[in-house]
Amino acid sequence: MRFKKLHPITYNYIEMVNYKKGKIYKLFNKVNDKYYIGSTCCSLPQRKEGHKCMYKKKPNRLIYKEILKIGWLDSNEKQNWFMKKICDFPCDCKGELLKEEGKHIRLCIEKDGDLVLNMIV
């Protein structure tokens, strides 16, 4: 469940992030085994849709360059990109979630080097 609060200027309700639903995930492809580590508080299908919306808007990011290069779907219209949860990480704020994400990114870079598509650690 997301929290809602009243925006101080527009007086519209805005959704607040529930960091208790925090999780670390891996977005990966089976073409060349490259992957991206991320964090979210929404469902993985929702987050994957977010990546689908952003890859054309931010094409200079490593993950989105790779998505543009190999595509979301293969020539048979089957998925090239998949998402799996690495772990749940309930926390109290964005900073805690990003810190945990950074730990996972650093471990993956140590292990897999250039297969990791994260730009910032």
N, C-alpha and C positions, 0 to 999 in steps of 0.2 A: 504494500500500500504506500502510495506517495503522500507526503504531507502537502497541504496547501496553505498559503498565507496570502494576505491582501497586499497588493502592490501599493506602496505609499503615494504614488502619483496618479496612477490610472484607476486605482481602486478595483482592479480586476484581480481575480484569484490566480496565483501562479503556483505551479507545482514545485515542491521542494524535493531535493534528492534525499532518499533514504539510504544513508551509508551503511546501515545494518545489513543491506542486501549486496554489499560490495563483493566483487569476485574478480579474479585474475583469469584471463583467457588467452588462447592461442588461436590466431587466424592463420591457416596454412593452406598450401596447395600441394597437389600430388604430381605436378609437372616437373618441378625442380627442387622440391622440398624446402623452399624458402618460407619463412613465417614471420609473424608479427606478434608481439606480446602486448596485451592491453589490459585495461581494467574498466569495469563498468558497475553500475548499480541497477541497470535494467536487465531485461532478459537477453540471452544471447541472440535469439532471432531479431530482436529490436536493434541490438548493437550492430549486427551484421548489415541490417538495412541502412543504418547510419553510415557504415563504410561504403555501401553501394551508392549512397547519395553524395559522398564526399570525394570519391576518387576522381571525378571530373572537375571538381572545384579546386582541389589542391593537388594537381598532377606532379608537383615537384617533390612530394614526400616519397621516400623510398617504397613504402608499402603500395602507394597508389601508382607509382611508376610500374611496379611489378604487375599490379592488377591490369593496368592498361596494356602492358606487354603481352600477357598470356590470356587475358579476358576472364570474366566471371564464369563463362561456359566454354566447353570444348566444342569441336566441330559437330558433335552428336547432340548438342544442347544439354550436356550433363555438367554438373558442377565441377569447376576447377578449384574452388576455394571452400574450405570447411572451417568450422569453429568448434573448439572444445574448451570446456572449463578446466583450468588447471587446479584452482582451489577457491573455496569461499573465503572471503576476508571481511567479515563484519567489522565496521569501525565507526568512528564518530565524525570524521571530516575528510575532505578531499585530500588534504596533505598526507594523512595516514595511508590512504589508499594508493596514492602516487608513490609514496616511499616504498610500499610493499611491491608495487609494480616494478619499480627501479631495481629492487633486489632480484626479481625474477629475470629481468632483462640482462643484468650483469652476469648472472649465472649462465644464461643461454649464450651470451656472447663468448664467455670463456669456453663453453663446450662446443659451440657450433660456428662461431666466427661470422663469416660472410653470409651464412644462411639466414641470419637474423636481420629483419628489415626495419628495426627501430633506429631512428635518427638520434634521439636524445635519451641518455641514460640517467 
